[in-house]
Amino acid sequence: MVHPSPQIPSPGPTSADPATPPQTDAALRPTRSERVPWRDTFSSLRILNFRLFTAAHVVAVVAVWMQRIAQDWLVLELSGSVTAVGITTAFQFLPTLLLGPLGGIIADRYSKRILLMASQSAAAVLAVALALLALTGAVQVWHVYLVALALGMVTVIDQPARQVFVHEMVGPDQLRNALSVSSSVFQLGAMVGPAVAGMLIGAVGGGWAFAINAAACTLTVFMLGRLRTDQLFHTEPAPRSKGMLREGARYARTTATVFWPMAMCAFVSVFALSTPVLMAAFADQVFRSGADGFGLLNTLVATGALAGAVASTRRRMLRLRTVIVSAAAYGCALAVSAFSPSLPVFGAVMIVAGFCSMQFITSANQLVQSTTAVPIRGRVMSLYIMVLIGGQAVGGPLTGWLAEALGPQAAIFTAGAVPAVAAGCIGLVLARQARLRLRGRGRLRGRLRVSDGRHGNPAANLLP
């Protein structure tokens, strides 16, 4: 039996309306989780459009990770500074931090498929430019900074459009499974891409990684053009109006299943998602393993993350508790890795950390998307992406500075400890809210029984 998708609510009431149950009830109530049958683990791939899109996505994600690793290692070679690698990360994510909501408004107003074709074409041009600079030996650090900033501008449009376009390809019934499949593909690329990039850098230099990414972006544009538009689940574009961004922000603030995952994402993205920066520091300063070791460590993180993404396709029920617990587990794994005595032990802990990180990211993404109304989803997802990706604009330089000032071990311990403590605090707040809600229901049931016996009109006592 196919489990129905979660109902997508309209913008719900705030806590000022006591007659309506808060939207956090379904996420906090301790219900027994059911597992999806194995035959339905990748059920969304039965849809032709999503299958075509995913085929191109596999190639594109491998190439993107190849470019990311080659880019970071190129900056490290040119500058000799881990902080410079963090600054590159900041330039790539800074536009999302500053302009992310604008991308959500654009995604709600225009065709997501056309937006993706435009953004991928721009990414291909930028990859060609970086490839030419690297292959001719003319590249300098500021060139990489500039290309990273331009890619960040492309991401402002690409990410919210991509998130919402998944719904248009598969519809509401397959949305959660499609998101998990997309996460699995991303982590498959993250597992293969760094390893290939490490070998490619050692053999012929990183310039060819940029050229491969340009070809992959071109392939994505071609496959988007091949999609059957008559089979898409089209959503009506949101009309232009004043206060569109304010409406999305109010929805995110008053919907618990959006607000709390975003709050947790803020801590994780700033402190714990700049793992390539940390892997560069450990490969260069701690284990002295060079580009091959850098690629290997990123591959091990991605191996665990791929397992986490596949595991998320097997989960039928989703609760807010899952988001908070997986964030705490990820933080603890990073903190423990600081005490690893050798590269094999560190690599094993990184596999665990990758698994926990992807459990957090996929559960948070699914919860935010599935509990957000479709007409406003682009704006809400842009805010979520602004926190998740934009936080790395702050976290990249911060992590690099910590690694140089305090050492890689202290940096990775801090990167894990802060999100773990934040998850504990948020968990305590949610537990307290749940206890208060249960007490309120008990008092309400008592009042209803009394009023039913005395007056025969229990509805009159719904308001305090």
Summary of the structure (lengths in Angstrom):
residues: 464
radius of gyration: 23.0
end to end distance: 42.4
largest distance: 88.8
contacts: 1737
relative contact order: 0.16
helix: 80%
strand: 0%
